[in-house]
Amino acid sequence: MSENVLEIDDNNFKTEVLNSDQPVLVDFWAPWCQPCRRIAPMIDDLAKENLGKARVAKVNVDDAQGTAMEYDVQSIPTLIIFRKGQPVQRFTGISSKAHLQEAIDAATA
């Protein structure tokens, strides 16, 4: 995980995601999930490319079960974009980088 990606758990989700002044792309994942590991470099790239405009975070569903349950994450990877504390877009499975960037751009507009 790159230094530009926030590690989020049940304890800091509200502070880092819901109270963020920037939109936040949250990747709900687990280390044993092959598709999650496959998109990890893309998530790192999005974090780097959107620095100062949007935040990118990862939530390990094994370590943050309460947050995963609260946002009804039933399969991973699930990516949710939060804006002003509210989920505005949701993607399940592997999405293209371009598609995710469009969603980030829409959330920052």
C-alpha positions in Angstrom: 0.0 0.0 0.0 1.4 3.4 -0.9 1.9 6.3 1.5 -0.9 8.1 -0.3 -3.5 5.5 0.7 -5.1 5.8 4.1 -5.6 2.7 6.2 -9.1 2.9 7.7 -10.6 0.8 10.5 -13.8 1.0 12.6 -12.1 3.5 14.9 -11.1 6.1 12.4 -13.7 5.7 9.6 -15.8 8.6 10.8 -12.9 11.0 11.2 -11.0 10.1 8.0 -13.9 9.4 5.7 -17.2 10.8 6.9 -15.7 14.1 8.2 -13.3 14.6 5.3 -13.5 17.9 3.4 -12.6 16.0 0.2 -14.3 13.2 -1.5 -13.0 9.8 -0.4 -12.7 6.6 -2.5 -12.9 3.7 -0.1 -11.7 0.3 -1.2 -13.2 -2.5 1.0 -10.8 -5.4 0.6 -9.1 -8.4 2.3 -5.6 -9.7 1.9 -6.9 -13.2 0.9 -9.0 -11.7 -2.0 -7.3 -12.2 -5.3 -9.3 -9.6 -7.2 -8.6 -7.1 -4.4 -4.9 -7.7 -4.7 -5.1 -7.4 -8.5 -6.6 -3.9 -8.3 -4.2 -2.7 -5.5 -1.7 -1.1 -7.9 -4.6 0.8 -9.6 -5.9 2.0 -6.2 -2.3 3.3 -5.4 -2.2 5.1 -8.8 -5.5 6.8 -8.2 -4.4 7.9 -4.8 -1.2 9.4 -6.2 -3.0 11.0 -9.2 -5.8 12.6 -7.1 -3.6 13.9 -4.3 -5.0 17.2 -3.0 -8.3 16.7 -4.9 -9.7 13.5 -3.4 -8.6 11.0 -0.8 -8.2 7.2 -1.3 -8.6 4.8 1.6 -8.6 1.0 2.2 -10.7 -0.8 4.7 -9.7 -4.4 5.5 -13.1 -6.1 6.0 -11.6 -8.7 8.3 -10.3 -5.9 10.7 -13.3 -3.5 10.3 -16.3 -5.8 10.2 -18.5 -3.1 11.8 -17.9 -0.6 9.0 -18.2 -3.3 6.3 -21.6 -4.3 7.8 -22.8 -0.7 8.1 -22.2 -0.2 4.4 -23.6 -3.6 3.4 -20.4 -4.8 1.9 -21.3 -8.4 0.9 -18.6 -9.1 -1.7 -15.2 -7.7 -2.2 -13.7 -5.7 -3.7 -16.4 -3.1 -3.1 -15.4 0.5 -3.8 -17.6 3.4 -2.4 -17.0 7.1 -3.1 -18.1 9.3 -0.1 -18.8 13.0 -0.5 -19.7 15.1 2.5 -20.1 12.0 4.6 -22.5 10.3 2.3 -21.9 7.4 -0.2 -22.5 8.8 -3.7 -21.2 5.9 -5.9 -20.6 2.2 -5.4 -18.8 -0.4 -7.4 -18.6 -4.1 -6.8 -15.9 -6.2 -8.4 -13.2 -5.0 -10.7 -13.8 -1.6 -12.3 -11.6 0.1 -14.8 -9.3 2.9 -13.7 -10.9 5.3 -16.1 -14.4 4.5 -14.7 -13.2 5.1 -11.2 -11.5 8.3 -12.2 -14.7 9.5 -13.8 -16.6 8.9 -10.6 -13.9 10.7 -8.5 -14.1 13.6 -11.0 -17.9 13.7 -10.6 -17.6 13.7 -6.8 -15.1 16.6 -6.9 -17.1 18.8 -9.3 
